[in-house]
Amino acid sequence: MKKTIILLMMILIFIPTIVIASQFAMFEHRYTYKPNEVLDADNFKEKTKYWEGYKNGKLVGYVVLSKDWTLKHVGYSGKHMETLIGIDLAGKITGVKILFHSEPIMLIGLDEKRYNSFINQYIGKDVTKNLSIGKEITMDAITGATVTGVVQNAIISETSKRLAYVTGLIKFDKSEVKRVIKDDSMELTWDELISTGAVKNIKVTNKDLGLEGNDLFIDLNFGLVTPKAIGENILGKDGYSEVISKKNEGYPAIFVISDGAGEFKGSGYVRGGIFDRISLEQNGVVFQFSDRDYKILSEIKAKGSGKVKEGGVFIIRSKDFDPTLPFKFKLVAAYRQGTFKKFESFVTDYTLPDKFLK
Protein backbone atom coordinates (compact mmCIF):
# COMPACT_ATOMS: atom_id res chain seq x y z
CA MET A 1 0.00 0.00 0.00
CA LYS A 2 2.86 2.36 0.94
CA LYS A 3 4.63 1.66 -2.38
CA THR A 4 1.38 2.39 -4.27
CA ILE A 5 0.98 5.77 -2.55
CA ILE A 6 4.60 6.70 -3.31
CA LEU A 7 4.13 5.70 -6.97
CA LEU A 8 0.96 7.81 -7.28
CA MET A 9 2.73 10.82 -5.75
CA MET A 10 5.59 10.48 -8.23
CA ILE A 11 3.12 10.33 -11.13
CA LEU A 12 1.34 13.45 -9.89
CA ILE A 13 4.68 15.27 -9.63
CA PHE A 14 6.01 14.29 -13.07
CA ILE A 15 2.84 14.46 -15.21
CA PRO A 16 2.65 18.31 -15.17
CA THR A 17 6.35 18.46 -16.09
CA ILE A 18 5.82 16.07 -19.01
CA VAL A 19 2.78 18.03 -20.20
CA ILE A 20 4.63 21.36 -20.01
CA ALA A 21 7.68 19.96 -21.80
CA SER A 22 5.58 18.63 -24.69
CA GLN A 23 3.24 21.60 -24.87
CA PHE A 24 5.81 24.40 -24.89
CA ALA A 25 8.57 23.29 -27.22
CA MET A 26 9.41 26.92 -28.02
CA PHE A 27 10.32 27.84 -24.44
CA GLU A 28 14.01 28.77 -24.29
CA HIS A 29 14.65 27.07 -27.60
CA ARG A 30 16.60 28.40 -30.54
CA TYR A 31 15.58 27.29 -34.03
CA THR A 32 17.88 26.92 -37.01
CA TYR A 33 16.87 28.80 -40.14
CA LYS A 34 17.52 29.42 -43.81
CA PRO A 35 16.68 32.72 -45.56
CA ASN A 36 14.54 30.93 -48.15
CA GLU A 37 12.10 29.95 -45.40
CA VAL A 38 10.69 33.50 -45.51
CA LEU A 39 11.46 34.54 -49.10
CA ASP A 40 11.09 32.50 -52.29
CA ALA A 41 14.62 32.88 -53.69
CA ASP A 42 17.36 30.51 -54.80
CA ASN A 43 20.39 32.67 -54.04
CA PHE A 44 21.16 35.10 -51.23
CA LYS A 45 23.82 37.79 -51.08
CA GLU A 46 24.81 38.97 -47.61
CA LYS A 47 24.79 42.73 -47.10
CA THR A 48 25.22 44.79 -43.92
CA LYS A 49 22.58 43.44 -41.49
CA TYR A 50 20.39 41.86 -44.19
CA TRP A 51 20.39 39.61 -47.25
CA GLU A 52 19.39 40.33 -50.82
CA GLY A 53 17.36 37.46 -52.31
CA TYR A 54 17.64 36.50 -55.99
CA LYS A 55 15.61 34.10 -58.12
CA ASN A 56 16.92 33.11 -61.53
CA GLY A 57 19.50 35.87 -61.20
CA LYS A 58 16.90 38.61 -60.51
CA LEU A 59 16.51 40.50 -57.23
CA VAL A 60 13.16 39.56 -55.66
CA GLY A 61 13.41 40.82 -52.10
CA TYR A 62 15.22 40.95 -48.79
CA VAL A 63 15.59 38.93 -45.59
CA VAL A 64 16.44 40.40 -42.22
CA LEU A 65 17.06 39.25 -38.64
CA SER A 66 15.34 41.38 -36.01
CA LYS A 67 18.20 41.13 -33.50
CA ASP A 68 20.39 43.16 -35.86
CA TRP A 69 17.94 46.08 -35.83
CA THR A 70 15.59 46.01 -32.82
CA LEU A 71 17.42 44.26 -29.98
CA LYS A 72 16.16 47.02 -27.65
CA HIS A 73 12.62 45.57 -27.84
CA VAL A 74 12.28 42.84 -25.22
CA GLY A 75 9.26 40.85 -24.14
CA TYR A 76 7.80 40.05 -20.75
CA SER A 77 10.79 37.79 -20.05
CA GLY A 78 13.25 40.64 -20.59
CA LYS A 79 14.65 38.95 -23.69
CA HIS A 80 14.38 39.83 -27.37
CA MET A 81 12.04 37.71 -29.49
CA GLU A 82 14.36 36.97 -32.39
CA THR A 83 12.47 36.98 -35.68
CA LEU A 84 13.36 36.27 -39.31
CA ILE A 85 11.44 38.40 -41.83
CA GLY A 86 11.21 38.34 -45.63
CA ILE A 87 10.10 41.33 -47.72
CA ASP A 88 9.53 41.55 -51.48
CA LEU A 89 10.29 44.52 -53.76
CA ALA A 90 6.75 45.84 -53.36
CA GLY A 91 7.28 46.16 -49.60
CA LYS A 92 5.07 43.18 -48.73
CA ILE A 93 6.07 40.73 -45.99
CA THR A 94 6.59 37.32 -47.57
CA GLY A 95 7.30 35.30 -44.46
CA VAL A 96 7.94 35.48 -40.72
CA LYS A 97 9.62 32.90 -38.49
CA ILE A 98 10.28 33.05 -34.75
CA LEU A 99 13.83 31.86 -34.05
CA PHE A 100 13.94 32.36 -30.30
CA HIS A 101 11.98 33.68 -27.35
CA SER A 102 11.43 32.77 -23.72
CA GLU A 103 8.09 34.36 -22.89
CA PRO A 104 6.54 33.10 -19.60
CA ILE A 105 3.13 33.00 -21.29
CA MET A 106 4.40 29.90 -23.09
CA LEU A 107 4.33 28.12 -19.73
CA ILE A 108 0.70 28.88 -18.94
CA GLY A 109 -1.29 28.00 -21.99
CA LEU A 110 -0.05 29.73 -25.16
CA ASP A 111 1.11 26.97 -27.46
CA GLU A 112 3.29 27.24 -30.54
CA LYS A 113 0.39 26.81 -32.98
CA ARG A 114 -1.48 29.82 -31.61
CA TYR A 115 1.64 31.96 -31.57
CA ASN A 116 2.39 31.07 -35.18
CA SER A 117 -1.21 31.95 -36.09
CA PHE A 118 -0.54 35.40 -34.66
CA ILE A 119 2.70 36.03 -36.56
CA ASN A 120 1.34 34.58 -39.82
CA GLN A 121 -1.01 37.59 -40.00
CA TYR A 122 1.97 39.68 -41.07
CA ILE A 123 2.41 37.78 -44.32
CA GLY A 124 1.18 39.97 -47.17
CA LYS A 125 1.15 43.15 -45.07
CA ASP A 126 2.70 46.32 -46.53
CA VAL A 127 5.66 47.43 -44.37
CA THR A 128 5.38 51.00 -45.69
CA LYS A 129 2.00 51.30 -43.93
CA ASN A 130 1.00 51.13 -40.27
CA LEU A 131 1.02 47.71 -38.64
CA SER A 132 -1.08 48.44 -35.57
CA ILE A 133 -2.48 46.05 -32.98
CA GLY A 134 -6.27 46.16 -33.20
CA LYS A 135 -6.37 47.33 -36.83
CA GLU A 136 -4.05 45.58 -39.28
CA ILE A 137 -3.05 42.97 -36.67
CA THR A 138 -5.45 41.24 -34.27
CA MET A 139 -4.63 39.67 -30.91
CA ASP A 140 -7.37 37.04 -31.15
CA ALA A 141 -4.93 34.11 -31.35
CA ILE A 142 -2.99 35.16 -28.26
CA THR A 143 -5.53 36.92 -26.05
CA GLY A 144 -4.01 37.24 -22.59
CA ALA A 145 -0.50 37.79 -23.94
CA THR A 146 -0.81 41.53 -24.47
CA VAL A 147 2.79 42.44 -23.67
CA THR A 148 4.17 39.65 -25.84
CA GLY A 149 1.93 40.59 -28.77
CA VAL A 150 2.59 44.33 -28.58
CA VAL A 151 6.36 43.86 -28.34
CA GLN A 152 6.38 41.30 -31.14
CA ASN A 153 4.44 43.77 -33.28
CA ALA A 154 7.02 46.47 -32.54
CA ILE A 155 9.85 44.10 -33.50
CA ILE A 156 8.33 43.09 -36.83
CA SER A 157 7.08 46.58 -37.69
CA GLU A 158 10.28 48.46 -36.86
CA THR A 159 12.68 45.87 -38.31
CA SER A 160 10.72 45.81 -41.57
CA LYS A 161 10.47 49.60 -41.86
CA ARG A 162 14.11 50.21 -41.05
CA LEU A 163 15.10 47.71 -43.71
CA ALA A 164 12.69 49.40 -46.12
CA TYR A 165 14.41 52.75 -45.53
CA VAL A 166 17.87 51.24 -46.05
CA THR A 167 16.89 49.47 -49.28
CA GLY A 168 14.94 52.42 -50.67
CA LEU A 169 11.47 50.88 -50.42
CA ILE A 170 10.60 53.88 -48.25
CA LYS A 171 12.13 57.25 -49.11
CA PHE A 172 13.33 59.66 -46.43
CA ASP A 173 11.70 63.08 -46.50
CA LYS A 174 14.75 65.20 -47.29
CA SER A 175 12.69 68.36 -46.89
CA GLU A 176 12.79 67.94 -43.12
CA VAL A 177 15.48 70.25 -41.71
CA LYS A 178 16.60 69.77 -38.14
CA ARG A 179 15.75 72.76 -35.98
CA VAL A 180 16.56 73.88 -32.46
CA ILE A 181 14.13 74.11 -29.55
CA LYS A 182 13.79 77.54 -27.95
CA ASP A 183 14.88 77.89 -24.33
CA ASP A 184 12.29 80.55 -23.51
CA SER A 185 9.84 80.55 -20.64
CA MET A 186 6.27 81.45 -21.51
CA GLU A 187 3.12 81.36 -19.41
CA LEU A 188 0.39 79.49 -21.28
CA THR A 189 -3.02 78.28 -20.14
CA TRP A 190 -4.26 74.76 -20.85
CA ASP A 191 -6.50 76.03 -23.64
CA GLU A 192 -3.58 77.93 -25.19
CA LEU A 193 -1.39 74.83 -25.11
CA ILE A 194 -4.13 72.96 -26.95
CA SER A 195 -4.78 75.75 -29.48
CA THR A 196 -1.08 76.04 -30.36
CA GLY A 197 -0.84 72.28 -31.00
CA ALA A 198 1.55 71.67 -28.10
CA VAL A 199 -1.04 69.28 -26.63
CA LYS A 200 -2.86 66.71 -28.76
CA ASN A 201 -5.97 64.74 -27.89
CA ILE A 202 -7.32 61.25 -28.55
CA LYS A 203 -10.95 60.76 -27.52
CA VAL A 204 -12.56 57.32 -27.80
CA THR A 205 -16.19 56.48 -27.02
CA ASN A 206 -17.86 53.10 -26.59
CA LYS A 207 -19.43 53.62 -30.01
CA ASP A 208 -15.93 53.92 -31.55
CA LEU A 209 -15.19 50.45 -30.18
CA GLY A 210 -18.42 48.91 -31.44
CA LEU A 211 -19.93 48.82 -27.95
CA GLU A 212 -23.40 49.91 -26.89
CA GLY A 213 -23.96 53.53 -25.98
CA ASN A 214 -21.83 56.58 -26.57
CA ASP A 215 -20.19 56.84 -23.14
CA LEU A 216 -16.61 58.04 -22.92
CA PHE A 217 -14.07 55.21 -22.96
CA ILE A 218 -10.91 57.30 -22.79
CA ASP A 219 -10.08 60.98 -23.21
CA LEU A 220 -6.28 61.17 -23.55
CA ASN A 221 -4.02 64.20 -23.90
CA PHE A 222 -0.31 64.11 -24.63
CA GLY A 223 2.55 66.31 -25.75
CA LEU A 224 6.26 66.95 -25.55
CA VAL A 225 7.50 68.55 -22.33
CA THR A 226 11.08 69.08 -23.50
CA PRO A 227 10.57 72.73 -24.58
CA LYS A 228 10.68 74.92 -21.47
CA ALA A 229 7.62 76.89 -22.63
CA ILE A 230 5.59 73.66 -22.62
CA GLY A 231 7.24 71.72 -19.82
CA GLU A 232 7.08 74.45 -17.18
CA ASN A 233 3.37 74.96 -17.84
CA ILE A 234 2.61 71.23 -17.69
CA LEU A 235 4.92 70.20 -14.84
CA GLY A 236 5.76 73.42 -13.04
CA LYS A 237 9.31 74.76 -12.81
CA ASP A 238 10.50 72.19 -10.27
CA GLY A 239 8.91 69.29 -12.14
CA TYR A 240 10.41 70.48 -15.41
CA SER A 241 13.88 70.83 -13.85
CA GLU A 242 13.66 67.25 -12.60
CA VAL A 243 12.73 65.90 -16.04
CA ILE A 244 15.63 67.66 -17.79
CA SER A 245 18.11 66.86 -15.00
CA LYS A 246 21.41 65.04 -15.53
CA LYS A 247 19.95 61.75 -14.33
CA ASN A 248 17.80 61.67 -17.48
CA GLU A 249 20.88 62.30 -19.64
CA GLY A 250 19.26 65.04 -21.69
CA TYR A 251 16.71 62.72 -23.29
CA PRO A 252 13.41 64.28 -24.45
CA ALA A 253 10.14 63.46 -22.68
CA ILE A 254 6.40 63.44 -23.18
CA PHE A 255 3.49 63.70 -20.77
CA VAL A 256 0.30 61.64 -21.00
CA ILE A 257 -2.92 62.13 -19.03
CA SER A 258 -6.31 60.48 -19.43
CA ASP A 259 -9.86 60.32 -18.15
CA GLY A 260 -12.63 57.77 -18.69
CA ALA A 261 -13.17 54.07 -18.06
CA GLY A 262 -10.17 53.06 -20.19
CA GLU A 263 -6.56 53.59 -19.21
CA PHE A 264 -3.15 53.81 -20.89
CA LYS A 265 -0.83 52.15 -18.39
CA GLY A 266 -1.80 48.63 -19.41
CA SER A 267 -1.56 45.25 -17.73
CA GLY A 268 2.13 44.93 -18.54
CA TYR A 269 3.03 47.87 -16.35
CA VAL A 270 1.14 46.38 -13.42
CA ARG A 271 2.82 43.00 -13.75
CA GLY A 272 6.27 43.67 -15.12
CA GLY A 273 7.11 47.28 -15.80
CA ILE A 274 6.26 47.41 -19.53
CA PHE A 275 3.77 49.92 -20.89
CA ASP A 276 2.01 47.95 -23.61
CA ARG A 277 -0.74 50.47 -24.46
CA ILE A 278 1.26 53.47 -25.67
CA SER A 279 4.24 53.91 -28.00
CA LEU A 280 5.79 56.43 -30.38
CA GLU A 281 7.01 55.98 -33.95
CA GLN A 282 9.34 58.24 -35.90
CA ASN A 283 10.84 57.42 -39.30
CA GLY A 284 10.01 53.74 -38.82
CA VAL A 285 11.61 53.47 -35.38
CA VAL A 286 9.28 52.40 -32.54
CA PHE A 287 9.82 53.80 -29.04
CA GLN A 288 8.32 51.89 -26.12
CA PHE A 289 8.44 52.62 -22.41
CA SER A 290 9.31 50.66 -19.28
CA ASP A 291 8.97 51.47 -15.59
CA ARG A 292 12.39 53.17 -15.49
CA ASP A 293 11.17 55.71 -18.07
CA TYR A 294 8.07 56.62 -16.08
CA LYS A 295 7.26 59.23 -13.44
CA ILE A 296 3.74 59.62 -12.11
CA LEU A 297 1.97 62.87 -12.99
CA SER A 298 -0.90 63.78 -10.67
CA GLU A 299 -1.66 67.32 -11.80
CA ILE A 300 -1.16 69.76 -14.66
CA LYS A 301 0.11 73.18 -13.57
CA ALA A 302 -1.34 75.17 -16.49
CA LYS A 303 -4.44 77.20 -15.62
CA GLY A 304 -7.74 75.64 -16.65
CA SER A 305 -6.43 72.10 -16.99
CA GLY A 306 -8.74 70.34 -14.54
CA LYS A 307 -8.07 67.20 -12.51
CA VAL A 308 -5.92 64.30 -13.68
CA LYS A 309 -7.32 60.79 -13.28
CA GLU A 310 -4.28 58.98 -14.69
CA GLY A 311 -1.06 60.65 -15.73
CA GLY A 312 2.61 60.11 -16.34
CA VAL A 313 5.80 61.62 -17.74
CA PHE A 314 7.83 59.32 -20.01
CA ILE A 315 11.51 59.75 -20.84
CA ILE A 316 12.34 58.75 -24.44
CA ARG A 317 15.70 57.06 -23.84
CA SER A 318 16.99 56.92 -27.39
CA LYS A 319 19.38 58.98 -29.49
CA ASP A 320 17.24 58.04 -32.51
CA PHE A 321 14.36 60.27 -31.41
CA ASP A 322 14.37 63.89 -32.54
CA PRO A 323 11.74 66.04 -30.75
CA THR A 324 11.92 68.69 -33.48
CA LEU A 325 10.66 66.25 -36.12
CA PRO A 326 7.12 64.81 -36.55
CA PHE A 327 6.23 61.54 -34.84
CA LYS A 328 3.22 59.32 -34.28
CA PHE A 329 1.62 58.61 -30.91
CA LYS A 330 -0.04 55.18 -30.78
CA LEU A 331 -2.67 54.11 -28.27
CA VAL A 332 -3.88 50.52 -27.96
CA ALA A 333 -7.32 50.49 -26.34
CA ALA A 334 -8.11 47.20 -24.58
CA TYR A 335 -11.75 46.49 -23.81
CA ARG A 336 -14.26 43.69 -23.23
CA GLN A 337 -16.87 42.67 -25.77
CA GLY A 338 -18.97 40.05 -24.02
CA THR A 339 -16.52 37.47 -22.71
CA PHE A 340 -13.84 38.39 -25.25
CA LYS A 341 -10.94 40.78 -24.77
CA LYS A 342 -10.53 43.06 -27.78
CA PHE A 343 -8.00 45.65 -28.92
CA GLU A 344 -8.25 48.73 -31.13
CA SER A 345 -5.47 51.13 -32.11
CA PHE A 346 -5.63 54.89 -32.46
CA VAL A 347 -2.79 56.85 -34.05
CA THR A 348 -2.30 60.62 -33.88
CA ASP A 349 0.42 62.67 -35.57
CA TYR A 350 2.37 65.16 -33.50
CA THR A 351 4.62 67.98 -34.70
CA LEU A 352 6.20 70.44 -32.33
CA PRO A 353 4.70 73.84 -33.26
CA ASP A 354 6.95 76.54 -34.77
CA LYS A 355 6.17 78.69 -31.73
CA PHE A 356 8.60 76.58 -29.70
CA LEU A 357 11.36 76.28 -32.33
CA LYS A 358 14.10 78.62 -33.51
C-alpha positions, -999 to +999 in steps of 0.1 A: +000+000+000+029+024+009+046+017-024+014+024-043+010+058-026+046+067-033+041+057-070+010+078-073+027+108-057+056+105-082+031+103-111+013+135-099+047+153-096+060+143-131+028+145-152+027+183-152+064+185-161+058+161-190+028+180-202+046+214-200+077+200-218+056+186-247+032+216-249+058+244-249+086+233-272+094+269-280+103+278-244+140+288-243+146+271-276+166+284-305+156+273-340+179+269-370+169+288-401+175+294-438+167+327-456+145+309-482+121+300-454+107+335-455+115+345-491+111+325-523+146+329-537+174+305-548+204+327-540+212+351-512+238+378-511+248+390-476+248+427-471+252+448-439+226+434-415+204+419-442+204+396-473+194+403-508+174+375-523+176+365-560+156+341-581+169+331-615+195+359-612+169+386-605+165+405-572+132+396-557+134+408-521+152+410-488+156+389-456+164+404-422+171+393-386+153+414-360+182+411-335+204+432-359+179+461-358+156+460-328+174+443-300+162+470-276+126+456-278+123+428-252+093+408-241+078+401-208+108+378-201+132+406-206+147+390-237+144+398-274+120+377-295+144+370-324+125+370-357+134+363-393+114+384-418+112+383-456+101+413-477+095+416-515+103+445-538+067+458-534+073+462-496+051+432-487+061+407-460+066+373-476+073+353-445+079+355-407+096+329-385+103+331-347+138+319-341+139+324-303+120+337-274+114+328-237+081+344-229+065+331-196+031+330-213+044+299-231+043+281-197+007+289-189-013+280-220-001+297-252+011+270-275+033+272-305+004+268-330-015+298-316+016+320-316+024+311-352-012+320-361-005+354-347+027+360-366+013+346-398-010+376-400+020+397-411+024+378-443+012+400-472+012+431-451+027+463-465+057+474-444+054+510-457+020+513-439+010+511-403+010+477-386-011+484-356-025+461-330-063+462-332-064+473-368-040+456-393-031+430-367-055+412-343-046+397-309-074+370-311-049+341-314-030+352-283-055+369-260-040+372-226-005+378-239-008+415-245+028+424-237+042+397-258+019+406-288+026+443-286+064+439-283+064+413-311+044+438-333+070+465-325+098+441-335+083+431-368+071+466-377+103+485-369+127+459-383+107+458-416+105+496-419+141+502-410+151+477-437+127+494-461+144+528-455+179+512-461+169+495-493+149+524-507+115+509-504+106+539-482+121+573-491+133+597-464+117+631-465+147+652-473+127+684-469+128+679-431+155+703-417+166+698-381+157+728-360+166+739-325+141+741-295+138+775-279+149+779-243+123+806-235+098+805-206+063+814-215+031+814-194+004+795-213-030+783-201-043+748-208-065+760-236-036+779-252-014+748-251-041+730-269-048+757-295-011+760-304-008+723-310+015+717-281-010+693-266-029+667-288-060+647-279-073+612-285-109+608-275-126+573-278-162+565-270-179+531-266-194+536-300-159+539-316-152+505-302-184+489-314-199+488-280-234+499-269-240+535-260-218+566-266-202+568-231-166+580-229-141+552-230-109+573-228-101+610-232-063+612-236-040+642-239-003+641-246+026+663-257+063+670-255+075+685-223+111+691-235+106+727-246+107+749-215+076+769-226+056+737-226+072+717-198+071+744-172+034+750-178+026+712-177+049+702-148+058+734-130+093+748-128+105+722-103+089+693-121+104+705-154+139+708-139+137+672-126+127+659-160+156+677-178+181+669-150+214+650-155+199+618-143+178+617-175+209+623-196+193+650-217+167+627-233+134+643-244+101+635-227+064+634-232+035+637-208+003+616-210-029+621-190-063+605-194-099+603-181-126+578-187-132+541-181-102+531-202-066+536-192-032+538-209-008+521-184-018+486-194-016+453-177+021+449-185+030+479-164+011+464-134+028+430-138+063+437-151+071+473-158+063+474-195+038+499-209+020+479-236-007+505-245+013+535-257+042+539-280+058+564-304+070+560-339+093+582-359+108+574-393+100+537-388+116+535-354+093+524-325+098+538-290+083+519-261+084+526-224+093+507-193+090+515-156+124+532-155+112+557-181+081+566-161+073+592-134+037+596-121+020+629-130-009+638-107-017+673-118-012+698-147+001+732-136-013+752-165-044+772-156-077+756-166-064+721-170-087+703-145-081+672-125-059+643-137-073+608-133-043+590-147-011+606-157+026+601-163+058+616-177+078+593-200+115+597-208+123+588-244+157+571-238+170+569-274+194+590-295+172+580-325+144+603-314+144+639-325+117+660-308+119+687-335+107+662-361+071+648-365+062+615-348+032+593-343+016+586-309+000+552-308-027+541-283-039+505-280-073+505-263-081+472-246-118+465-238-143+437-232-169+427-258-190+401-240-165+375-227-138+384-252-109+408-248-105+431-278-080+457-289-083+487-311-055+511-321-056+549-325-028+568-340-023+606-339+004+627-356+024+652-335+046+680-347+062+704-323+047+738-333+070+765-348+062+787-317+086+766-297+114+763-323+141+786-335 
